[in-house]
Amino acid sequence: MSGVTAGLVDHPREVYPLAHVALWSVAGYAGLIGHLVLVMTAAPGDYGYGWTDADAVRLYGLFTGLVQCSPLLGGWIADTFLGQRRAVVLGMWLQALAVFALAGVWLLPAVVEAVRDVPVREVILAAGIPVARPGLEGSEAALLSAASGHAIGTAAVDATAAMASATHGAMTVLFVGALLVFVAGFGLQSPTLAAMVGSLYDGTYGRREGGYTLLFMAAMVGFVVGALISGMIASRVGWVEGLASAGAMLVVAAVMLSRLRPAGPAADPAPRQVGVAEGRPALTGGERRRILVILALCAAYFVFIAAFEQWGGSFSLYVENHTDRVVGGFEVPTLWIHSVQALFVLIVGPIMLVVWNGLDARGVCRAPPAKMGVGLLLTAGAFLVMVSVLPAGGAEAGGRTHLFWPLAFYWVITFGQMTVVPVGQAFVSRESPPRLANTLMGVWLLFGGMGILLSGQIGALAEPLGLRTVYLGIVVGCTLAGVAALTLGGRLMRVLAAGTALTSRSTPPSRTRAPRPGPHRSRE
């Protein structure tokens, strides 16, 4: 246990409040995405939007896709214009503002009624048309006019219908605008918060990887906390209050981040040092080599995410429809089974801290590409577990699978996850040129977003090909990627070393005084 304790506490002191910020930030995000589709498809009388399932799912896919792609642009803005600290604080507050705006969509009719004394909410509800949906068809506008006549009589039908139509349009603008503001805020906050953790460390990879392991563990706790809090409030009080609770959690994260004053290397440089005011010199040959190695590891991350994200698609459907979830007469909900993976993260995270510290001490498997290769092989092993129990004729051809096997899948793949994700983030943070630290962290997250998009396409193949065939293909793909990472890891590190040497020879000596060592500094 001493190794676990050392791995958890032997870090710069600023890591722990940043992990706390990540916890509440992810909690707010979980509260939003966990209920967004439910709010859109709920009846307007229950303060929902009345969308069809298909329209809601399409918008959800577009929204999450934009969210996953936004860190690239946000990281570039942080590196070029705002600086790291300004970007992360602004991004967090924008997300909180956006979620409160989403919760307040149905407040607009109440405001109009209070100011103009026109029953626009009654008219919109009586018309029975979807709320906050872009584009109002002619037939729906006619429904507003008819509802206006029923609400107030024929005397002022046109004026009331016009007011109701304008209010309906304003609700749409608020809804879509809030989603776009959230995307912008996430793009600013996500890569910069991750880069701030890396900026606290100097030297080798070991402790830096431990810092990102702590950050990831905090994020998983936040996901569970956010889903539980917002879910409970939404089910017992209402959708508006559930979304508002997600916004409140983001406010907690924003306040904590605003009050945090990083010291040493995490302190935000002045914009003139990172922005365009003094011009950006071209990338050196060494920096280009380092970026190429980072992109190679991003490609490995892409393969991992394309496999791992099956949990929310094809694997989720298999657990729901083809797994015996009855324990002691109680049928365990599928979402509960998925939440076990977050618990596994909290168990596996400290184990991996001890493993990496021990391997680094012995000089075994030190190269981050090799570690990520091990993670991909573990991921292949997790899907091999499912291949061994899935019937060859398709999931429908066999009986229900025992609950042990999905749990075994989650246990094995969590080791792969905790090997790939923190190790890769630590590598990107250490090897990125300082002026591109946030941008390249955004590139890392962008590759993850593309992996999520591919995972849906892979999962869709389960219907024509069978789930066993699809998972066998994932086993082959992850195995090939893992072997490639293990085989090429040494060569990539030699390219990196050569690039570092080129950068050192081409960079003039700095005249700035090195930061004074203190208790916040990490001895790596």
GUPAKE-226264 format. One record per residue (C-alpha): x, y, z; residue number from 1. Coordinates in steps of 0.25 Angstrom, whole numbers, plus 5000, padded with zeros to 4 digits. Layout:
GUPAKE-226264
REC; X; Y; Z; NUM .
...
end
This chain:
GUPAKE-226264
REC; 5000; 5000; 5000; 1 .
REC; 5012; 5009; 5002; 2 .
REC; 5013; 5010; 4986; 3 .
REC; 4999; 5013; 4985; 4 .
REC; 5000; 5024; 4995; 5 .
REC; 5012; 5030; 4989; 6 .
REC; 5006; 5030; 4975; 7 .
REC; 4994; 5037; 4980; 8 .
REC; 5000; 5048; 4989; 9 .
REC; 5014; 5050; 4983; 10 .
REC; 5010; 5061; 4973; 11 .
REC; 5011; 5076; 4972; 12 .
REC; 5000; 5082; 4981; 13 .
REC; 4993; 5089; 4970; 14 .
REC; 4989; 5076; 4963; 15 .
REC; 4979; 5073; 4974; 16 .
REC; 4970; 5085; 4972; 17 .
REC; 4971; 5084; 4957; 18 .
REC; 4966; 5069; 4959; 19 .
REC; 4955; 5075; 4968; 20 .
REC; 4951; 5085; 4957; 21 .
REC; 4951; 5074; 4947; 22 .
REC; 4942; 5066; 4956; 23 .
REC; 4931; 5077; 4956; 24 .
REC; 4933; 5080; 4942; 25 .
REC; 4931; 5066; 4937; 26 .
REC; 4919; 5065; 4947; 27 .
REC; 4912; 5077; 4940; 28 .
REC; 4915; 5071; 4926; 29 .
REC; 4909; 5058; 4930; 30 .
REC; 4897; 5065; 4936; 31 .
REC; 4895; 5072; 4922; 32 .
REC; 4897; 5060; 4912; 33 .
REC; 4890; 5050; 4921; 34 .
REC; 4877; 5058; 4920; 35 .
REC; 4878; 5066; 4907; 36 .
REC; 4871; 5056; 4899; 37 .
REC; 4861; 5053; 4910; 38 .
REC; 4857; 5068; 4911; 39 .
REC; 4856; 5069; 4896; 40 .
REC; 4846; 5058; 4895; 41 .
REC; 4838; 5061; 4907; 42 .
REC; 4824; 5067; 4905; 43 .
REC; 4824; 5082; 4905; 44 .
REC; 4814; 5082; 4917; 45 .
REC; 4825; 5076; 4925; 46 .
REC; 4835; 5087; 4921; 47 .
REC; 4841; 5078; 4910; 48 .
REC; 4842; 5081; 4895; 49 .
REC; 4833; 5071; 4889; 50 .
REC; 4843; 5066; 4878; 51 .
REC; 4842; 5053; 4872; 52 .
REC; 4852; 5042; 4876; 53 .
REC; 4859; 5043; 4862; 54 .
REC; 4861; 5058; 4862; 55 .
REC; 4866; 5058; 4876; 56 .
REC; 4876; 5047; 4874; 57 .
REC; 4881; 5054; 4861; 58 .
REC; 4883; 5067; 4868; 59 .
REC; 4890; 5060; 4880; 60 .
REC; 4900; 5054; 4870; 61 .
REC; 4903; 5067; 4864; 62 .
REC; 4904; 5074; 4877; 63 .
REC; 4914; 5063; 4883; 64 .
REC; 4921; 5063; 4870; 65 .
REC; 4924; 5078; 4871; 66 .
REC; 4927; 5077; 4885; 67 .
REC; 4938; 5066; 4882; 68 .
REC; 4944; 5074; 4871; 69 .
REC; 4944; 5088; 4878; 70 .
REC; 4957; 5086; 4886; 71 .
REC; 4966; 5087; 4874; 72 .
REC; 4960; 5101; 4871; 73 .
REC; 4960; 5105; 4886; 74 .
REC; 4974; 5100; 4888; 75 .
REC; 4979; 5109; 4877; 76 .
REC; 4971; 5121; 4882; 77 .
REC; 4978; 5119; 4896; 78 .
REC; 4992; 5118; 4890; 79 .
REC; 4990; 5129; 4880; 80 .
REC; 4981; 5140; 4887; 81 .
REC; 4976; 5137; 4901; 82 .
REC; 4987; 5130; 4908; 83 .
REC; 4984; 5117; 4916; 84 .
REC; 4978; 5122; 4929; 85 .
REC; 4969; 5132; 4922; 86 .
REC; 4964; 5122; 4912; 87 .
REC; 4961; 5111; 4923; 88 .
REC; 4954; 5121; 4932; 89 .
REC; 4946; 5127; 4921; 90 .
REC; 4942; 5113; 4915; 91 .
REC; 4937; 5108; 4929; 92 .
REC; 4928; 5121; 4931; 93 .
REC; 4923; 5120; 4917; 94 .
REC; 4919; 5105; 4919; 95 .
REC; 4911; 5109; 4932; 96 .
REC; 4904; 5120; 4925; 97 .
REC; 4900; 5111; 4914; 98 .
REC; 4894; 5101; 4923; 99 .
REC; 4886; 5111; 4931; 100 .
REC; 4881; 5117; 4917; 101 .
REC; 4876; 5103; 4913; 102 .
REC; 4869; 5101; 4926; 103 .
REC; 4863; 5115; 4924; 104 .
REC; 4857; 5113; 4910; 105 .
REC; 4843; 5111; 4916; 106 .
REC; 4845; 5124; 4924; 107 .
REC; 4843; 5132; 4912; 108 .
REC; 4828; 5131; 4910; 109 .
REC; 4827; 5134; 4925; 110 .
REC; 4835; 5147; 4923; 111 .
REC; 4826; 5151; 4911; 112 .
REC; 4813; 5148; 4919; 113 .
REC; 4818; 5157; 4930; 114 .
REC; 4822; 5168; 4921; 115 .
REC; 4812; 5168; 4910; 116 .
REC; 4800; 5161; 4917; 117 .
REC; 4799; 5151; 4905; 118 .
REC; 4796; 5136; 4908; 119 .
REC; 4808; 5132; 4899; 120 .
REC; 4811; 5119; 4907; 121 .
REC; 4796; 5115; 4907; 122 .
REC; 4796; 5117; 4892; 123 .
REC; 4809; 5109; 4889; 124 .
REC; 4804; 5098; 4898; 125 .
REC; 4790; 5098; 4891; 126 .
REC; 4797; 5098; 4877; 127 .
REC; 4804; 5085; 4881; 128 .
REC; 4816; 5088; 4872; 129 .
REC; 4831; 5085; 4876; 130 .
REC; 4838; 5095; 4884; 131 .
REC; 4852; 5101; 4881; 132 .
REC; 4853; 5093; 4868; 133 .
REC; 4859; 5101; 4856; 134 .
REC; 4849; 5104; 4845; 135 .
REC; 4834; 5106; 4847; 136 .
REC; 4826; 5100; 4836; 137 .
REC; 4814; 5107; 4830; 138 .
REC; 4805; 5097; 4836; 139 .
REC; 4811; 5099; 4850; 140 .
REC; 4809; 5114; 4849; 141 .
REC; 4794; 5112; 4845; 142 .
REC; 4793; 5103; 4858; 143 .
REC; 4798; 5115; 4866; 144 .
REC; 4788; 5124; 4859; 145 .
REC; 4777; 5114; 4863; 146 .
REC; 4782; 5113; 4877; 147 .
REC; 4782; 5128; 4878; 148 .
REC; 4767; 5128; 4874; 149 .
REC; 4763; 5118; 4885; 150 .
REC; 4772; 5125; 4895; 151 .
REC; 4766; 5139; 4894; 152 .
REC; 4755; 5139; 4884; 153 .
REC; 4756; 5145; 4870; 154 .
REC; 4758; 5160; 4874; 155 .
REC; 4773; 5160; 4874; 156 .
REC; 4777; 5146; 4868; 157 .
REC; 4787; 5152; 4858; 158 .
REC; 4794; 5160; 4869; 159 .
REC; 4794; 5148; 4879; 160 .
REC; 4799; 5138; 4868; 161 .
REC; 4810; 5147; 4864; 162 .
REC; 4815; 5149; 4878; 163 .
REC; 4814; 5134; 4881; 164 .
REC; 4822; 5131; 4868; 165 .
REC; 4832; 5142; 4872; 166 .
REC; 4834; 5135; 4885; 167 .
REC; 4835; 5121; 4879; 168 .
REC; 4846; 5127; 4870; 169 .
REC; 4853; 5133; 4882; 170 .
REC; 4852; 5120; 4889; 171 .
REC; 4859; 5113; 4877; 172 .
REC; 4870; 5124; 4877; 173 .
REC; 4873; 5122; 4892; 174 .
REC; 4873; 5107; 4891; 175 .
REC; 4882; 5106; 4878; 176 .
REC; 4891; 5118; 4883; 177 .
REC; 4893; 5112; 4897; 178 .
REC; 4897; 5099; 4890; 179 .
REC; 4907; 5106; 4882; 180 .
REC; 4912; 5114; 4894; 181 .
REC; 4914; 5101; 4902; 182 .
REC; 4923; 5096; 4890; 183 .
REC; 4931; 5108; 4890; 184 .
REC; 4933; 5107; 4905; 185 .
REC; 4937; 5093; 4905; 186 .
REC; 4947; 5095; 4893; 187 .
REC; 4954; 5106; 4902; 188 .
REC; 4953; 5098; 4915; 189 .
REC; 4956; 5084; 4912; 190 .
REC; 4970; 5084; 4905; 191 .
REC; 4975; 5096; 4914; 192 .
REC; 4971; 5089; 4927; 193 .
REC; 4978; 5076; 4923; 194 .
REC; 4991; 5085; 4918; 195 .
REC; 4991; 5092; 4932; 196 .
REC; 4993; 5078; 4939; 197 .
REC; 5005; 5075; 4930; 198 .
REC; 5011; 5089; 4932; 199 .
REC; 5013; 5086; 4947; 200 .
REC; 5023; 5075; 4944; 201 .
REC; 5038; 5074; 4939; 202 .
REC; 5047; 5063; 4935; 203 .
REC; 5042; 5049; 4932; 204 .
REC; 5029; 5043; 4930; 205 .
REC; 5026; 5034; 4942; 206 .
REC; 5020; 5044; 4952; 207 .
REC; 5014; 5052; 4940; 208 .
REC; 5006; 5040; 4936; 209 .
REC; 5002; 5039; 4951; 210 .
REC; 4996; 5053; 4950; 211 .
REC; 4988; 5050; 4938; 212 .
REC; 4983; 5037; 4945; 213 .
REC; 4978; 5045; 4957; 214 .
REC; 4971; 5055; 4947; 215 .
REC; 4965; 5043; 4940; 216 .
REC; 4960; 5037; 4953; 217 .
REC; 4954; 5050; 4957; 218 .
REC; 4947; 5052; 4944; 219 .
REC; 4941; 5038; 4945; 220 .
REC; 4936; 5041; 4959; 221 .
REC; 4930; 5054; 4954; 222 .
REC; 4923; 5047; 4943; 223 .
REC; 4916; 5037; 4953; 224 .
REC; 4913; 5049; 4963; 225 .
REC; 4907; 5058; 4952; 226 .
REC; 4898; 5047; 4947; 227 .
REC; 4893; 5043; 4960; 228 .
REC; 4890; 5058; 4965; 229 .
REC; 4884; 5063; 4952; 230 .
REC; 4876; 5050; 4950; 231 .
REC; 4870; 5050; 4964; 232 .
REC; 4866; 5065; 4963; 233 .
REC; 4861; 5063; 4949; 234 .
REC; 4852; 5051; 4953; 235 .
REC; 4847; 5056; 4966; 236 .
REC; 4845; 5071; 4962; 237 .
REC; 4846; 5074; 4947; 238 .
REC; 4855; 5075; 4935; 239 .
REC; 4857; 5090; 4937; 240 .
REC; 4863; 5088; 4951; 241 .
REC; 4871; 5076; 4946; 242 .
REC; 4878; 5084; 4936; 243 .
REC; 4880; 5095; 4946; 244 .
REC; 4887; 5086; 4955; 245 .
REC; 4897; 5083; 4944; 246 .
REC; 4899; 5097; 4942; 247 .
REC; 4901; 5099; 4957; 248 .
REC; 4912; 5088; 4957; 249 .
REC; 4919; 5096; 4946; 250 .
REC; 4918; 5108; 4954; 251 .
REC; 4925; 5101; 4965; 252 .
REC; 4936; 5097; 4956; 253 .
REC; 4937; 5111; 4950; 254 .
REC; 4938; 5118; 4964; 255 .
REC; 4949; 5108; 4968; 256 .
REC; 4957; 5110; 4956; 257 .
REC; 4955; 5125; 4956; 258 .
REC; 4961; 5125; 4971; 259 .
REC; 4972; 5116; 4967; 260 .
REC; 4986; 5123; 4966; 261 .
REC; 4996; 5113; 4960; 262 .
REC; 5010; 5116; 4963; 263 .
REC; 5023; 5112; 4956; 264 .
REC; 5022; 5106; 4942; 265 .
REC; 5006; 5106; 4943; 266 .
REC; 5005; 5121; 4944; 267 .
REC; 4999; 5126; 4931; 268 .
REC; 5009; 5134; 4922; 269 .
REC; 5005; 5147; 4917; 270 .
REC; 4998; 5148; 4904; 271 .
REC; 5010; 5155; 4897; 272 .
REC; 5018; 5143; 4900; 273 .
REC; 5009; 5133; 4894; 274 .
REC; 5001; 5141; 4884; 275 .
REC; 5003; 5147; 4871; 276 .
REC; 5007; 5161; 4876; 277 .
REC; 5022; 5158; 4874; 278 .
REC; 5020; 5148; 4863; 279 .
REC; 5022; 5133; 4863; 280 .
REC; 5035; 5127; 4857; 281 .
REC; 5034; 5116; 4848; 282 .
REC; 5034; 5102; 4854; 283 .
REC; 5049; 5096; 4855; 284 .
REC; 5052; 5083; 4850; 285 .
REC; 5053; 5077; 4864; 286 .
REC; 5039; 5082; 4867; 287 .
REC; 5033; 5076; 4855; 288 .
REC; 5039; 5063; 4858; 289 .
REC; 5033; 5064; 4872; 290 .
REC; 5019; 5067; 4866; 291 .
REC; 5020; 5055; 4857; 292 .
REC; 5023; 5046; 4869; 293 .
REC; 5011; 5052; 4876; 294 .
REC; 5002; 5050; 4864; 295 .
REC; 5006; 5035; 4864; 296 .
REC; 5002; 5033; 4878; 297 .
REC; 4989; 5041; 4875; 298 .
REC; 4986; 5030; 4864; 299 .
REC; 4988; 5019; 4875; 300 .
REC; 4978; 5027; 4883; 301 .
REC; 4968; 5028; 4872; 302 .
REC; 4969; 5013; 4870; 303 .
REC; 4966; 5011; 4885; 304 .
REC; 4954; 5020; 4886; 305 .
REC; 4948; 5014; 4873; 306 .
REC; 4948; 5001; 4881; 307 .
REC; 4945; 5006; 4895; 308 .
REC; 4933; 5014; 4891; 309 .
REC; 4925; 5001; 4887; 310 .
REC; 4921; 5001; 4902; 311 .
REC; 4911; 5012; 4899; 312 .
REC; 4906; 5006; 4886; 313 .
REC; 4907; 4991; 4882; 314 .
REC; 4911; 4986; 4896; 315 .
REC; 4900; 4994; 4903; 316 .
REC; 4890; 4988; 4894; 317 .
REC; 4896; 4974; 4896; 318 .
REC; 4895; 4976; 4911; 319 .
REC; 4881; 4981; 4910; 320 .
REC; 4875; 4970; 4901; 321 .
REC; 4884; 4958; 4903; 322 .
REC; 4890; 4958; 4917; 323 .
REC; 4884; 4951; 4929; 324 .
REC; 4883; 4963; 4938; 325 .
REC; 4874; 4957; 4949; 326 .
REC; 4882; 4956; 4963; 327 .
REC; 4874; 4950; 4974; 328 .
REC; 4861; 4953; 4967; 329 .
REC; 4864; 4967; 4964; 330 .
REC; 4867; 4971; 4950; 331 .
REC; 4880; 4980; 4950; 332 .
REC; 4878; 4992; 4941; 333 .
REC; 4887; 4993; 4929; 334 .
REC; 4892; 5007; 4933; 335 .
REC; 4896; 5002; 4947; 336 .
REC; 4905; 4991; 4940; 337 .
REC; 4911; 5002; 4932; 338 .
REC; 4914; 5010; 4944; 339 .
REC; 4922; 4999; 4950; 340 .
REC; 4933; 5003; 4940; 341 .
REC; 4935; 5016; 4947; 342 .
REC; 4937; 5008; 4960; 343 .
REC; 4947; 5000; 4953; 344 .
REC; 4954; 5012; 4949; 345 .
REC; 4956; 5016; 4964; 346 .
REC; 4961; 5002; 4967; 347 .
REC; 4970; 5001; 4955; 348 .
REC; 4976; 5015; 4955; 349 .
REC; 4984; 5013; 4968; 350 .
REC; 4989; 5000; 4963; 351 .
REC; 4994; 5006; 4950; 352 .
REC; 5001; 5016; 4958; 353 .
REC; 5009; 5005; 4966; 354 .
REC; 5011; 4997; 4953; 355 .
REC; 5017; 5009; 4945; 356 .
REC; 5026; 5014; 4957; 357 .
REC; 5031; 4999; 4959; 358 .
REC; 5034; 4997; 4944; 359 .
REC; 5040; 5011; 4942; 360 .
REC; 5049; 5008; 4954; 361 .
REC; 5054; 4995; 4947; 362 .
REC; 5055; 5001; 4934; 363 .
REC; 5045; 4992; 4928; 364 .
REC; 5035; 4997; 4917; 365 .
REC; 5038; 5012; 4920; 366 .
REC; 5035; 5017; 4906; 367 .
REC; 5021; 5023; 4905; 368 .
REC; 5018; 5017; 4892; 369 .
REC; 5021; 5003; 4897; 370 .
REC; 5012; 5006; 4909; 371 .
REC; 5001; 5010; 4900; 372 .
REC; 5003; 4997; 4892; 373 .
REC; 5001; 4989; 4904; 374 .
REC; 4988; 4997; 4906; 375 .
REC; 4983; 4993; 4892; 376 .
REC; 4986; 4979; 4895; 377 .
REC; 4979; 4979; 4908; 378 .
REC; 4967; 4985; 4900; 379 .
REC; 4968; 4974; 4890; 380 .
REC; 4968; 4964; 4901; 381 .
REC; 4955; 4970; 4907; 382 .
REC; 4948; 4968; 4893; 383 .
REC; 4954; 4954; 4892; 384 .
REC; 4946; 4951; 4905; 385 .
REC; 4933; 4955; 4899; 386 .
REC; 4937; 4947; 4886; 387 .
REC; 4939; 4935; 4894; 388 .
REC; 4924; 4935; 4899; 389 .
REC; 4917; 4941; 4887; 390 .
REC; 4910; 4930; 4879; 391 .
REC; 4915; 4929; 4864; 392 .
REC; 4901; 4931; 4859; 393 .
REC; 4899; 4944; 4865; 394 .
REC; 4895; 4949; 4879; 395 .
REC; 4880; 4944; 4876; 396 .
REC; 4885; 4930; 4873; 397 .
REC; 4889; 4927; 4888; 398 .
REC; 4883; 4929; 4901; 399 .
REC; 4886; 4940; 4910; 400 .
REC; 4900; 4942; 4915; 401 .
REC; 4903; 4942; 4930; 402 .
REC; 4905; 4955; 4936; 403 .
REC; 4920; 4951; 4940; 404 .
REC; 4924; 4953; 4925; 405 .
REC; 4921; 4968; 4923; 406 .
REC; 4927; 4971; 4937; 407 .
REC; 4940; 4963; 4932; 408 .
REC; 4940; 4971; 4920; 409 .
REC; 4939; 4984; 4927; 410 .
REC; 4950; 4980; 4937; 411 .
REC; 4960; 4976; 4926; 412 .
REC; 4957; 4988; 4917; 413 .
REC; 4959; 4998; 4929; 414 .
REC; 4973; 4994; 4930; 415 .
REC; 4974; 4997; 4915; 416 .
REC; 4968; 5010; 4917; 417 .
REC; 4976; 5014; 4929; 418 .
REC; 4989; 5010; 4921; 419 .
REC; 4985; 5018; 4908; 420 .
REC; 4979; 5031; 4913; 421 .
REC; 4987; 5036; 4924; 422 .
REC; 5000; 5031; 4918; 423 .
REC; 4997; 5038; 4904; 424 .
REC; 4992; 5051; 4911; 425 .
REC; 5005; 5052; 4919; 426 .
REC; 5013; 5049; 4906; 427 .
REC; 5006; 5060; 4899; 428 .
REC; 5008; 5070; 4910; 429 .
REC; 5023; 5067; 4912; 430 .
REC; 5027; 5067; 4897; 431 .
REC; 5018; 5078; 4891; 432 .
REC; 5026; 5091; 4888; 433 .
REC; 5022; 5101; 4899; 434 .
REC; 5015; 5110; 4889; 435 .
REC; 5006; 5099; 4884; 436 .
REC; 5003; 5092; 4897; 437 .
REC; 4988; 5095; 4897; 438 .
REC; 4987; 5093; 4882; 439 .
REC; 4993; 5079; 4882; 440 .
REC; 4985; 5075; 4894; 441 .
REC; 4973; 5079; 4886; 442 .
REC; 4978; 5070; 4874; 443 .
REC; 4979; 5059; 4884; 444 .
REC; 4964; 5061; 4888; 445 .
REC; 4960; 5063; 4873; 446 .
REC; 4966; 5049; 4870; 447 .
REC; 4957; 5044; 4882; 448 .
REC; 4945; 5050; 4876; 449 .
REC; 4948; 5044; 4862; 450 .
REC; 4949; 5031; 4869; 451 .
REC; 4935; 5033; 4875; 452 .
REC; 4930; 5035; 4861; 453 .
REC; 4936; 5023; 4856; 454 .
REC; 4931; 5014; 4867; 455 .
REC; 4917; 5017; 4863; 456 .
REC; 4920; 5012; 4849; 457 .
REC; 4927; 5000; 4854; 458 .
REC; 4915; 4997; 4864; 459 .
REC; 4905; 4998; 4852; 460 .
REC; 4912; 4986; 4845; 461 .
REC; 4907; 4977; 4856; 462 .
REC; 4893; 4976; 4850; 463 .
REC; 4898; 4971; 4836; 464 .
REC; 4911; 4964; 4841; 465 .
REC; 4908; 4959; 4855; 466 .
REC; 4913; 4964; 4868; 467 .
REC; 4923; 4953; 4869; 468 .
REC; 4929; 4956; 4855; 469 .
REC; 4930; 4971; 4859; 470 .
REC; 4937; 4969; 4872; 471 .
REC; 4947; 4959; 4866; 472 .
REC; 4950; 4970; 4856; 473 .
REC; 4953; 4980; 4867; 474 .
REC; 4962; 4969; 4874; 475 .
REC; 4970; 4968; 4861; 476 .
REC; 4970; 4983; 4859; 477 .
REC; 4975; 4986; 4874; 478 .
REC; 4985; 4975; 4873; 479 .
REC; 4991; 4980; 4861; 480 .
REC; 4992; 4994; 4866; 481 .
REC; 4997; 4989; 4879; 482 .
REC; 5008; 4981; 4873; 483 .
REC; 5012; 4993; 4864; 484 .
REC; 5013; 5002; 4876; 485 .
REC; 5022; 4992; 4883; 486 .
REC; 5030; 4990; 4871; 487 .
REC; 5032; 5004; 4866; 488 .
REC; 5032; 5010; 4880; 489 .
REC; 5047; 5010; 4881; 490 .
REC; 5049; 5016; 4867; 491 .
REC; 5039; 5027; 4871; 492 .
REC; 5046; 5030; 4883; 493 .
REC; 5059; 5031; 4875; 494 .
REC; 5052; 5041; 4866; 495 .
REC; 5048; 5049; 4878; 496 .
REC; 5062; 5049; 4884; 497 .
REC; 5067; 5054; 4871; 498 .
REC; 5057; 5065; 4870; 499 .
REC; 5059; 5069; 4884; 500 .
REC; 5074; 5070; 4881; 501 .
REC; 5071; 5078; 4869; 502 .
REC; 5062; 5088; 4877; 503 .
REC; 5073; 5089; 4887; 504 .
REC; 5083; 5093; 4877; 505 .
REC; 5074; 5103; 4870; 506 .
REC; 5069; 5110; 4882; 507 .
REC; 5077; 5121; 4888; 508 .
REC; 5080; 5121; 4903; 509 .
REC; 5069; 5128; 4911; 510 .
REC; 5072; 5140; 4919; 511 .
REC; 5060; 5138; 4928; 512 .
REC; 5063; 5133; 4942; 513 .
REC; 5059; 5119; 4945; 514 .
REC; 5047; 5118; 4955; 515 .
REC; 5051; 5116; 4969; 516 .
REC; 5049; 5102; 4974; 517 .
REC; 5038; 5100; 4984; 518 .
REC; 5029; 5090; 4991; 519 .
REC; 5020; 5091; 4979; 520 .
REC; 5030; 5086; 4969; 521 .
REC; 5031; 5071; 4966; 522 .
REC; 5044; 5064; 4967; 523 .
REC; 5044; 5054; 4955; 524 .
end
